[in-house]
Amino acid sequence: MLLIPAIDLKDGKCVRLRQGRMEDDTVFSDDPVAVAAHWVKQGARRLHLVDLNGAFAGEPVNGDIVKAIASAFPDLPIQIGGGIRTPEIIEAYLAAGVQWLIIGTKAVREPQFVADMCRRFPGHIIVGLDARDGMVATDGWANVTDIEVTGLARQFENDGVSSIVYTDISRDGMLQGVNVEATVRLAEAINIPVIASGGITNVDDVRDLCAVAERGIEGAITGRAIYEGTLDFAAGQALSDELCPPDAALC
């Protein structure tokens, strides 16, 4: 199972939010490219970037930083979310070296867009589903809908998305542990990989996810824990590699 460091971008800086609230942020660095270099040095095999301003604006705001990171590490797979709402944006990021585009709010509002983008950019589309109590949230988590997350994930599976990034927004940024039960429930309901997000606190959470990785969990995104030091990233990835070897299915 892959541990994926998160680099959340707000106003050109690397930050972390609590439960998606833009006003409740902690700045960890003024140099996101240096942050990316740090996680690469620690053994990261993929990066998860989020343009937080873009998620609210509906278009990239920190795109130049994303492209700078992709340019600095051309062999490193990168996934980016936040403001991915037109094919032109997807084309620009792919041309810059980004591997996967994560469609979030627009996927919920316009599901046909996901199907269209999967046909146009096969193998490069991920859907990010954020949920509270099993119900999908949109607009940077500002709105909780009446759409059930499992059913929507099945629809996107049929459209051809590469994977689902699943975030339990009640846990994200709170260092309260992963909602393993909800993550497994989603993973078992679909036949494409799930990437867990939200709540990782320490190596125990890594161990808990590794125990169920074979049920469809490809990786886990980690943010605040690795920035605040409750999880040593290198140690967490080493543990994951030990418990769930990289050459094993979904690991």
C-alpha positions as CSV (number, residue, x, y, z in Angstrom):
1,M,0.0,0.0,0.0
2,L,1.3,3.4,-1.0
3,L,1.6,6.3,1.4
4,I,1.1,9.5,-0.6
5,P,2.2,12.8,0.9
6,A,-0.3,15.6,0.5
7,I,0.8,19.1,-0.5
8,D,-2.2,21.5,-0.2
9,L,-1.7,24.8,-1.9
10,K,-3.2,28.0,-0.7
11,D,-2.0,31.5,-1.8
12,G,1.2,29.9,-3.1
13,K,2.0,28.3,0.2
14,C,1.9,24.7,1.6
15,V,-0.9,24.6,4.2
16,R,-3.2,22.1,5.9
17,L,-6.9,22.8,6.6
18,R,-9.1,21.4,9.4
19,Q,-12.2,19.7,7.9
20,G,-11.8,21.7,4.7
21,R,-12.3,25.1,6.2
22,M,-10.3,27.7,4.3
23,E,-10.3,30.0,7.3
24,D,-8.8,27.3,9.6
25,D,-5.4,26.7,8.0
26,T,-1.9,26.1,9.2
27,V,1.0,27.3,7.0
28,F,3.8,24.7,6.9
29,S,6.0,26.2,4.2
30,D,6.3,29.2,1.8
31,D,8.1,26.9,-0.7
32,P,6.0,24.0,-1.9
33,V,8.7,22.8,-4.4
34,A,11.1,22.4,-1.5
35,V,8.3,20.5,0.4
36,A,7.9,18.1,-2.5
37,A,11.7,17.6,-2.6
38,H,11.6,16.7,1.1
39,W,9.0,14.0,0.6
40,V,10.8,12.6,-2.4
41,K,13.9,12.4,-0.3
42,Q,11.9,10.6,2.3
43,G,10.9,7.9,-0.2
44,A,7.6,9.2,-1.6
45,R,6.6,7.3,-4.8
46,R,3.6,9.6,-5.6
47,L,2.5,13.0,-4.6
48,H,-1.0,14.3,-4.0
49,L,-1.4,18.0,-4.7
50,V,-4.5,20.1,-4.1
51,D,-5.1,23.6,-5.3
52,L,-7.3,24.8,-2.5
53,N,-7.9,28.2,-4.0
54,G,-8.8,26.4,-7.3
55,A,-11.4,24.2,-5.5
56,F,-13.3,27.3,-4.5
57,A,-12.6,29.4,-7.6
58,G,-13.5,26.6,-10.0
59,E,-10.3,27.0,-12.0
60,P,-6.6,26.6,-11.2
61,V,-5.1,29.3,-9.0
62,N,-1.8,27.6,-8.0
63,G,-1.3,25.9,-11.3
64,D,2.2,27.4,-11.8
65,I,3.4,25.8,-8.6
66,V,1.9,22.4,-9.6
67,K,3.7,22.6,-12.9
68,A,7.0,23.6,-11.2
69,I,6.8,20.5,-9.0
70,A,6.1,18.3,-11.9
71,S,9.0,19.9,-13.8
72,A,11.3,19.4,-10.8
73,F,10.4,15.7,-10.5
74,P,9.6,14.4,-14.0
75,D,9.7,10.8,-13.1
76,L,7.5,11.1,-10.0
77,P,3.8,10.3,-10.5
78,I,1.6,13.3,-9.4
79,Q,-2.1,13.6,-8.9
80,I,-3.7,17.0,-8.7
81,G,-7.2,18.1,-7.6
82,G,-8.8,21.5,-7.2
83,G,-10.4,23.4,-10.0
84,I,-10.3,20.6,-12.6
85,R,-13.4,21.5,-14.5
86,T,-12.5,21.8,-18.3
87,P,-10.7,19.6,-20.8
88,E,-8.3,22.4,-21.4
89,I,-7.2,22.4,-17.8
90,I,-6.6,18.6,-18.0
91,E,-4.6,19.0,-21.2
92,A,-2.4,21.7,-19.7
93,Y,-1.6,19.6,-16.6
94,L,-0.9,16.5,-18.6
95,A,1.4,18.4,-20.9
96,A,3.2,19.7,-17.8
97,G,3.9,16.1,-16.6
98,V,1.0,15.5,-14.1
99,Q,-0.1,11.9,-14.3
100,W,-3.7,12.0,-12.9
101,L,-6.4,14.6,-12.6
102,I,-8.8,14.4,-9.7
103,I,-12.3,15.6,-10.5
104,G,-14.4,16.5,-7.4
105,T,-17.2,18.9,-7.3
106,K,-17.8,18.9,-11.0
107,A,-18.1,15.1,-11.0
108,V,-21.0,15.3,-8.6
109,R,-22.7,18.2,-10.4
110,E,-22.0,17.0,-14.0
111,P,-21.4,13.3,-14.0
112,Q,-21.3,13.2,-17.8
113,F,-18.2,15.3,-17.7
114,V,-16.4,12.4,-16.0
115,A,-17.5,10.0,-18.7
116,D,-16.4,12.4,-21.4
117,M,-13.0,13.0,-19.8
118,C,-12.4,9.3,-19.3
119,R,-13.0,8.7,-23.0
120,R,-10.8,11.7,-24.0
121,F,-8.0,11.0,-21.5
122,P,-8.1,7.3,-20.6
123,G,-6.1,6.2,-17.6
124,H,-5.6,9.8,-16.3
125,I,-8.9,10.5,-14.5
126,I,-9.5,10.0,-10.8
127,V,-12.7,11.0,-9.0
128,G,-12.4,12.5,-5.6
129,L,-15.4,11.7,-3.4
130,D,-15.7,13.5,-0.1
131,A,-18.3,12.3,2.3
132,R,-19.8,12.8,5.7
133,D,-21.8,9.9,7.1
134,G,-21.9,8.3,3.7
135,M,-23.2,11.3,1.9
136,V,-21.2,13.2,-0.7
137,A,-19.9,16.7,0.0
138,T,-19.0,19.3,-2.6
139,D,-17.5,22.8,-3.0
140,G,-14.5,22.3,-0.8
141,W,-16.8,20.4,1.6
142,A,-19.0,23.5,2.1
143,N,-22.1,21.6,1.0
144,V,-23.3,18.1,2.0
145,T,-25.6,16.6,-0.6
146,D,-28.2,13.8,-0.4
147,I,-26.2,11.7,-2.8
148,E,-25.0,8.3,-1.4
149,V,-21.3,7.9,-2.0
150,T,-21.3,4.2,-2.9
151,G,-23.8,4.5,-5.7
152,L,-22.0,7.4,-7.2
153,A,-18.7,5.6,-7.1
154,R,-20.2,2.6,-9.0
155,Q,-21.3,5.0,-11.7
156,F,-17.9,6.5,-12.1
157,E,-16.4,3.0,-12.1
158,N,-18.5,2.2,-15.1
159,D,-17.3,5.4,-16.8
160,G,-13.7,4.2,-16.6
161,V,-12.0,6.3,-13.9
162,S,-8.7,4.9,-12.7
163,S,-9.5,5.1,-9.0
164,I,-11.5,6.8,-6.3
165,V,-9.9,9.1,-3.7
166,Y,-12.2,8.8,-0.7
167,T,-12.1,11.4,2.1
168,D,-14.0,11.2,5.3
169,I,-14.4,14.9,5.9
170,S,-15.2,14.4,9.6
171,R,-11.7,13.0,10.1
172,D,-9.6,15.1,7.7
173,G,-7.0,17.2,9.3
174,M,-8.2,16.3,12.8
175,L,-5.7,13.5,13.6
176,Q,-8.5,11.3,14.9
177,G,-7.6,8.1,13.0
178,V,-8.8,6.7,9.7
179,N,-12.4,5.7,9.2
180,V,-11.3,2.2,8.1
181,E,-14.8,0.7,8.2
182,A,-16.3,3.3,5.8
183,T,-13.2,3.1,3.5
184,V,-13.5,-0.7,3.2
185,R,-17.2,-0.5,2.7
186,L,-16.6,1.7,-0.4
187,A,-13.7,-0.4,-1.6
188,E,-15.7,-3.6,-1.5
189,A,-18.6,-2.0,-3.3
190,I,-16.5,-1.3,-6.5
191,N,-13.9,-3.0,-8.5
192,I,-11.4,-0.1,-9.0
193,P,-8.9,0.9,-6.4
194,V,-9.7,3.3,-3.5
195,I,-7.2,5.7,-2.1
196,A,-8.0,6.5,1.5
197,S,-7.8,10.1,2.7
198,G,-8.5,11.8,6.0
199,G,-7.5,11.1,9.5
200,I,-4.2,9.3,9.4
201,T,-2.5,10.0,12.7
202,N,0.3,7.5,13.2
203,V,1.8,4.1,12.3
204,D,-1.2,2.3,13.9
205,D,-3.4,3.8,11.2
206,V,-1.0,2.6,8.5
207,R,-1.1,-0.8,10.1
208,D,-4.9,-0.8,10.2
209,L,-5.1,0.1,6.5
210,C,-2.5,-2.5,5.5
211,A,-4.6,-5.1,7.2
212,V,-7.5,-4.5,4.8
213,A,-5.5,-3.3,1.7
214,E,-6.2,-6.5,-0.2
215,R,-9.9,-5.6,-0.1
216,G,-9.3,-2.8,-2.6
217,I,-7.3,0.0,-0.9
218,E,-4.4,1.0,-3.2
219,G,-3.0,3.8,-1.1
220,A,-3.5,6.4,1.6
221,I,-3.0,10.1,1.5
222,T,-1.4,11.7,4.5
223,G,-1.1,15.3,5.4
224,R,-1.2,16.9,8.8
225,A,0.3,13.9,10.5
226,I,3.5,14.0,8.5
227,Y,3.8,17.8,8.9
228,E,3.2,17.8,12.6
229,G,5.4,14.7,13.2
230,T,2.8,12.3,14.6
231,L,3.7,10.0,11.7
232,D,7.2,9.6,10.3
233,F,6.6,9.3,6.6
234,A,9.7,7.1,5.8
235,A,8.9,4.8,8.7
236,G,5.2,4.6,7.7
237,Q,6.1,3.7,4.1
238,A,8.6,1.1,5.3
239,L,6.0,-0.5,7.5
240,S,3.5,-0.5,4.6
241,D,6.1,-2.2,2.3
242,E,6.7,-4.8,4.9
243,L,3.1,-5.6,5.6
244,C,1.8,-5.1,2.1
245,P,4.7,-5.6,-0.4
246,P,4.7,-3.3,-3.4
247,D,4.5,-6.2,-5.9
248,A,1.3,-7.6,-4.2
249,A,-2.1,-6.9,-5.6
250,L,-3.3,-3.3,-4.7
251,C,-0.2,-2.7,-2.6
